[in-house]
């Protein structure tokens, strides 16, 4: 729009200059014609003065008055011509000044247009940078919200894990104390079992010794019974008496052995409770091999039950040890997770600082953009005022030249 207006003003100025030149040429031609006519009239006047008689003196005076009037008119016309020439010179000077101003305005306008293009490119760059910053800010906000959610979840998880860790530590302490107590109990039981086994081994060896002596006793008794039978066949009365006495003694001994077998279990239980380690020699001599075998089987069963109980206690101890190891590993994992919490907090603080710095940068960019827009509006207003002033001056010049 400004370029078109300046072009129209140039065209109007050229037309005005052409009209002024044309008028100046016309006025010069008129002046030349008037001067030629004046010279011609003066020559005719001189001729008439020389030729006319005295009767024509009034006519001459009239002619002189006419000539004086024409001279005055010529002087007036010369004054008008001088005024017109001075006005023309002023118009030409004003036109030159207007052309100079127009040239300066064109230069300023080109500079302003180039500056406007530069500012528009800067605004476009700032807008693209603002969009990028807004996108990055949105991403940072999303990351900050995600990090905050992760931080809150981590805090909740840490709180739960801390509570669980404390609970597990309490359980581990209880399990350790319980396991220690059970282990002490099992150690004492194991020691008692070893002592009991040792006593059982000693008792078994004593039973085996007694069984061997008993078998030797029974073999000697069989030999005496055979000898008594032979003597009875020979009719030896004293030997028969001896055999009958020996048979009575053997019957009494067998009855005593049966009674001792019935009371052997009670005796062994009483011996285990009372902690006796030896048996009476008379009782060992009075037991039969079957009683010894029954006692040995009983001791073997008790030994097997003790061994099974010991293996079960050892398996319980191993399971408790494994559980303790698992609890310890879980506790260490929870401690590692709790140690990672300060790093997560530091990362969240760094994200918050980056978010605040991005917001400050966005505010500074917005302020710079507003300042650039205000400068562009001021420049446009200034150029509009200057163009209006030039248009008014050109109109005044054109009107003055037309007059």
VENJO-V974329 format. One record per residue. N is the residue number from 0. RES is the residue in one small letter. SS is DSSP state (a for helix, b for strand, c for the rest). PHI is phi as a letter, one per 20 degrees, with the letter a starting at -180 (none if undefined). D_CENTER is the distance of its C-alpha to the mean C-alpha in Angstrom with 1 decimal. Layout:
BEGIN
n={N/N}
res={RES/RES}
ss={SS/SS}
phi={PHI/PHI}
d_center={D_CENTER/D_CENTER}
END
This chain:
BEGIN
n={0/1/2/3/4/5/6/7/8/9/10/11/12/13/14/15/16/17/18/19/20/21/22/23/24/25/26/27/28/29/30/31/32/33/34/35/36/37/38/39/40/41/42/43/44/45/46/47/48/49/50/51/52/53/54/55/56/57/58/59/60/61/62/63/64/65/66/67/68/69/70/71/72/73/74/75/76/77/78/79/80/81/82/83/84/85/86/87/88/89/90/91/92/93/94/95/96/97/98/99/100/101/102/103/104/105/106/107/108/109/110/111/112/113/114/115/116/117/118/119/120/121/122/123/124/125/126/127/128/129/130/131/132/133/134/135/136/137/138/139/140/141/142/143/144/145/146/147/148/149/150/151/152/153/154/155/156/157/158/159/160/161/162/163/164/165/166/167/168/169/170/171/172/173/174/175/176/177/178/179/180/181/182/183/184/185/186/187/188/189/190/191/192/193/194/195/196/197/198/199/200/201/202/203/204/205/206/207/208/209/210/211/212/213/214/215/216/217/218/219/220/221/222/223/224/225/226/227/228/229/230/231/232/233/234/235/236/237/238/239/240/241/242/243/244/245/246/247/248/249/250/251/252/253/254/255/256/257/258/259/260/261/262/263/264/265/266/267/268/269/270/271/272/273/274/275/276/277/278/279/280/281/282/283/284/285/286/287/288/289/290/291/292/293/294/295/296/297/298/299/300/301/302/303/304/305/306/307/308/309/310/311/312/313/314/315/316/317/318/319/320/321/322/323/324/325/326/327/328/329/330/331/332/333/334/335/336/337/338/339/340/341/342/343/344/345/346/347/348/349/350/351/352/353/354/355/356/357/358/359/360/361/362/363/364/365/366/367/368/369/370/371/372/373/374/375/376/377/378/379/380/381/382/383/384/385/386/387/388/389/390/391/392/393/394/395/396/397/398/399/400/401/402}
res={x/x/x/x/x/x/x/x/x/x/x/x/x/x/x/x/x/x/x/x/x/x/x/x/x/x/x/x/x/x/x/x/x/x/x/x/x/x/x/x/x/x/x/x/x/x/x/x/x/x/x/x/x/x/x/x/x/x/x/x/x/x/x/x/x/x/x/x/x/x/x/x/x/x/x/x/x/x/x/x/x/x/x/x/x/x/x/x/x/x/x/x/x/x/x/x/x/x/x/x/x/x/x/x/x/x/x/x/x/x/x/x/x/x/x/x/x/x/x/x/x/x/x/x/x/x/x/x/x/x/x/x/x/x/x/x/x/x/x/x/x/x/x/x/x/x/x/x/x/x/x/x/x/x/x/x/x/x/x/x/x/x/x/x/x/x/x/x/x/x/x/x/x/x/x/x/x/x/x/x/x/x/x/x/x/x/x/x/x/x/x/x/x/x/x/x/x/x/x/x/x/x/x/x/x/x/x/x/x/x/x/x/x/x/x/x/x/x/x/x/x/x/x/x/x/x/x/x/x/x/x/x/x/x/x/x/x/x/x/x/x/x/x/x/x/x/x/x/x/x/x/x/x/x/x/x/x/x/x/x/x/x/x/x/x/x/x/x/x/x/x/x/x/x/x/x/x/x/x/x/x/x/x/x/x/x/x/x/x/x/x/x/x/x/x/x/x/x/x/x/x/x/x/x/x/x/x/x/x/x/x/x/x/x/x/x/x/x/x/x/x/x/x/x/x/x/x/x/x/x/x/x/x/x/x/x/x/x/x/x/x/x/x/x/x/x/x/x/x/x/x/x/x/x/x/x/x/x/x/x/x/x/x/x/x/x/x/x/x/x/x/x/x/x/x/x/x/x/x/x/x/x/x/x/x/x/x/x/x/x/x/x/x/x/x/x/x/x/x/x/x/x/x}
ss={c/a/a/a/a/a/a/a/a/a/a/a/a/a/a/a/a/a/a/a/a/a/a/a/a/a/a/a/a/a/a/a/a/a/a/a/a/a/a/a/a/a/a/a/a/a/a/a/a/a/a/c/c/a/a/a/a/a/a/a/a/a/a/a/a/a/a/a/a/a/a/a/a/a/a/a/a/a/a/a/a/a/a/a/a/a/a/a/a/a/a/a/a/a/a/a/a/a/a/a/a/a/a/a/a/a/a/a/a/a/a/a/a/a/a/a/a/a/a/a/a/a/a/a/a/a/a/a/a/a/a/a/a/a/a/a/a/a/a/a/a/a/a/a/a/a/a/a/a/a/a/a/a/a/a/a/a/a/a/a/a/a/a/a/a/a/a/a/a/a/a/a/a/a/a/a/a/a/a/a/a/a/a/a/a/a/a/a/a/a/a/a/a/a/a/a/a/a/a/a/a/a/a/a/a/a/a/a/a/a/a/a/a/a/a/a/a/a/a/a/a/a/a/a/a/a/a/a/a/a/a/a/a/c/c/c/a/a/a/a/a/a/a/a/a/a/a/a/a/a/a/a/a/a/a/a/a/a/a/a/a/a/c/a/a/a/a/a/a/a/a/a/a/a/c/c/c/c/c/c/a/a/a/a/a/a/c/c/a/a/a/a/a/a/a/a/a/a/a/a/a/a/a/a/a/a/a/a/a/a/a/a/a/a/a/a/a/a/a/a/a/a/a/a/a/a/a/a/a/a/a/a/a/a/a/a/a/a/a/a/a/a/a/a/a/a/a/a/a/a/a/a/a/a/a/a/a/a/a/a/a/a/a/a/a/a/a/a/a/a/a/a/a/a/a/a/a/a/a/a/a/a/a/a/a/a/a/a/a/a/a/a/a/a/a/a/a/a/a/a/a/a/c}
phi={none/f/f/f/f/f/f/f/f/f/f/f/f/f/f/f/f/f/f/f/f/f/f/f/f/f/f/f/f/f/f/f/f/f/f/f/f/f/f/f/f/f/f/f/f/f/f/f/f/f/e/f/e/f/f/e/f/f/f/f/g/f/f/f/f/f/f/f/f/f/f/f/f/f/f/f/f/f/f/f/f/f/f/f/f/f/f/f/f/f/f/f/f/f/f/f/f/f/f/f/f/f/f/f/f/f/f/f/f/f/f/f/f/f/f/f/f/f/f/f/f/f/f/f/f/f/f/f/f/f/f/f/f/f/f/f/f/f/f/f/f/f/f/f/f/f/f/f/f/f/f/f/f/f/f/f/f/f/f/f/f/f/f/f/f/f/f/f/f/f/f/f/f/f/f/f/f/f/f/f/f/f/f/f/f/f/f/f/f/f/f/f/f/f/f/f/f/f/f/f/f/f/f/f/f/f/f/f/f/f/f/f/f/f/f/f/f/f/f/f/f/f/f/f/f/f/f/f/f/f/f/f/f/f/n/e/f/f/f/g/f/f/f/f/f/f/f/f/f/f/f/f/f/f/f/f/f/f/f/f/f/f/e/f/f/f/f/f/f/f/f/f/f/e/m/f/d/c/d/f/f/f/f/f/f/e/e/e/f/f/f/f/f/f/f/f/f/f/f/f/f/f/f/f/f/f/f/f/f/f/f/f/f/f/f/f/f/f/f/f/f/f/f/f/f/f/f/f/f/f/f/f/f/f/f/f/f/f/f/f/f/g/f/f/f/f/f/f/f/f/f/f/f/f/f/f/f/f/f/f/f/f/f/f/f/f/f/f/f/f/f/f/f/f/f/f/f/f/f/f/f/f/f/f/f/f/f/f/f/f/f/f/f/f/f/f/f/f/f/f/f/f/f}
d_center={53.5/54.3/55.6/57.9/59.2/59.9/61.6/63.8/64.7/65.7/67.9/69.5/70.1/71.8/74.0/75.0/75.9/77.9/79.8/80.5/81.9/84.0/85.4/86.1/88.0/90.0/90.9/92.0/94.2/95.7/96.4/98.1/100.2/101.2/102.2/104.2/105.9/106.6/108.2/110.2/111.4/112.3/114.4/116.1/116.8/118.4/120.5/121.5/122.4/124.7/126.1/126.4/129.5/129.6/129.7/126.1/125.1/123.5/121.6/120.4/119.4/117.5/115.9/115.0/113.4/111.5/110.5/109.5/107.4/105.9/105.2/103.5/101.5/100.6/99.6/97.5/96.1/95.3/93.6/91.6/90.9/89.8/87.5/86.2/85.7/83.9/81.7/81.1/80.1/77.9/76.3/75.9/74.3/72.0/71.2/70.4/68.3/66.6/66.1/64.6/62.4/61.5/60.7/58.6/56.9/56.3/54.7/52.6/51.8/50.7/48.7/47.1/46.4/44.8/42.8/41.9/40.8/38.7/37.2/36.6/34.8/32.8/32.0/31.0/28.7/27.3/26.9/25.1/22.9/22.3/21.5/19.0/17.5/17.5/15.8/13.1/13.0/12.8/10.0/8.1/9.6/8.6/4.8/5.9/8.3/6.6/4.7/8.3/10.0/8.7/9.6/12.8/13.5/13.1/15.3/17.7/17.8/18.4/21.0/22.7/22.5/23.9/26.6/27.3/27.3/29.8/31.8/31.7/32.8/35.6/36.6/36.5/38.7/41.0/41.1/41.8/44.5/45.9/45.7/47.4/50.0/50.6/50.6/53.3/55.1/55.0/56.1/59.0/59.7/59.5/61.9/64.2/64.1/64.9/67.8/68.9/68.7/70.7/73.3/73.3/74.0/76.7/78.2/78.0/79.8/82.4/82.7/83.2/85.8/87.5/87.4/89.1/91.7/92.2/92.7/95.3/97.0/97.2/98.6/101.3/102.0/102.5/104.9/107.0/107.1/108.5/111.0/112.1/112.7/114.8/116.8/117.3/118.8/121.2/122.3/121.1/120.8/119.2/116.4/115.9/115.5/113.0/111.0/111.2/110.0/107.2/106.2/106.1/103.9/101.5/101.3/100.5/97.9/96.3/96.2/94.6/92.0/91.1/90.7/88.5/86.3/85.8/84.8/82.7/79.4/79.9/80.9/77.8/75.5/77.4/77.1/73.4/73.0/75.5/74.2/77.5/77.4/81.1/83.6/87.2/89.5/91.8/89.0/87.9/91.5/92.0/89.0/89.6/87.4/86.0/84.9/83.3/81.5/80.2/79.1/77.3/75.6/74.5/73.1/71.4/69.7/68.7/67.4/65.4/63.9/63.0/61.3/59.4/58.3/57.3/55.2/53.6/52.7/51.3/49.1/47.9/47.2/45.2/43.2/42.4/41.4/39.1/37.6/37.2/35.5/33.0/32.4/31.8/29.3/27.4/27.5/26.2/23.2/22.5/22.9/20.5/17.8/18.8/18.6/15.0/14.1/14.5/12.0/9.3/10.9/11.0/7.3/7.2/10.3/9.4/6.9/10.0/12.4/11.1/11.4/14.8/16.0/15.3/17.3/20.0/20.2/20.7/23.4/25.1/25.2/26.7/29.3/30.3/30.7/32.8/34.9/35.6/36.6/39.0/40.5/41.1/42.8/45.0/46.0/47.0/49.0/50.7/51.7/53.0/55.2/56.5/57.4/59.1/61.1/62.2/63.2/65.3/67.0/67.8/69.3/71.4/72.6/73.5/75.4/77.2/78.2/79.4/81.6}
END
